[in-house]
């Protein structure tokens, strides 16, 4: 079984860089674009802080 584990994406309410200069939404999009070529993934597990502050918009 092959499991893809994503953790602590911390997506922001706005599609803009955070206080560290990182745009979490862009980073997540880039990572998913790279991972879409993986074959034979049986499950994807997402854990940790998905939205940075828990806002619905994030």
Residue pairs with C-beta under 8 A, 6 or more apart in sequence:
1 42
1 43
2 38
2 40
2 41
2 42
3 41
3 42
3 43
3 44
3 45
4 35
4 38
4 41
4 43
4 44
4 45
5 44
5 45
5 47
6 31
6 44
6 45
6 46
6 47
7 46
7 47
7 48
8 47
8 48
8 49
9 24
9 28
9 46
9 48
9 49
9 50
10 18
10 24
10 49
10 50
10 51
10 52
11 24
11 25
11 28
11 50
11 51
11 52
11 58
12 18
12 23
12 24
12 25
12 51
12 52
12 53
12 58
13 52
13 53
13 55
13 57
13 58
14 57
15 23
15 25
15 26
16 23
17 23
18 24
18 52
24 52
50 58
51 58
52 58
